[in-house]
Amino acid sequence: MTTKTNTSHLNHQTIAKRIEESLDAIGILAEVLLKNGGHKGNPDDADASDPIDDRGESGIQSAISIIACLAHRDFCELATDLGIPE
C-alpha cells in the first residue's frame, strides 16, 4: 500500500469511527429523552429518578442536533472520498 493510500485508509477509518460514535451518542441521548417522557404524563408511570427539567431537555435536543450535523458532515466527506455519488 502506498503512503497516500495508507493515509487515506486511516482517514476513512477515523471518519467511520466518528460516525459510529455519533450514532451511538444520539441513540443514548434519545433514550434518555424517551425515558424522561414518562415524567410528563402520569407520575405513577415514571420511575423514581429525578426528571430532566426543560433546560436539560433542550440541551439534550441541541446535542442531538449538533452531533447529527457533524455525523452528516463526516458521512459526506467519507462518501466523497470513496466516490459515492450524491
N, C-alpha and C positions, 0 to 999 in steps of 0.2 A: 504494500500500500504506500502511495506517495505521501509526503508530509502534508500536502494540501488536502488530499482525500482523507487522511487520518484526522486532521484538524476539523474538517467538515463533518466527519462521522461523530467526533466527540461533541461538536456543537449541536448536532441533531439529538444526540443522547441527552445533553443538558436541557435542551428545549423540551424534549419529550418528558423528562423528569419533572420540569417545572409545570407542565400542563397536567401531569398526573397529580402532583401535589396540590395544584389549584383546584382540580375537580374534587379531590378528597376534602379539602378545606370547605368548599362550597357545600358539599354533602353534609359535613358536620354542622356547619352554621345553619343550614336549612333544617336539620333535625332538631337543633336547639329551639328554633322558632316554632316548629311544629309542636314540640312538647310544651312550649310556653303557651300555646293557643288554648290549652285546657284551663288555664288560669283566667281567661277572659270570659269563659262560659259559666257553667255551674261549678261553684267552688268545690263541691263534693266529687267532681270528676277529675280534679287535679291531684297531683301528688303533693307531699308536704313541703317540698323545696320552695324557696322564695321565687316569685315570678320575676321575669325581666321587666323592668319599667320601660316606659315609652322611649326614653333616651337610649337605653340599651338595645331595644328592638330596632330602633332607627340606625344605630351603629352597626348592628349585625347586617341589616339590609344594605347599608352603604358598603360594608366589607365584601359582601357577596357581589355587589355590582363592580367594585374595583377589581376583585380577583377575577371575575368573569371577563372583564375588559382586557386585563393583562394576559389571561389564558388565550383569549381570541387573538391578540397580537402575536403571541408565541406560535399559535397554530398557523396563522397566516404566514409568518416567517418560515416555519418548517415546510409548509406546503409550497411556498415559492422556491425555497432551496431545492426541494425534491422535484420541482417542475410539474406539480399538480395544478391543472387549470382551475380557474375560479368558477 
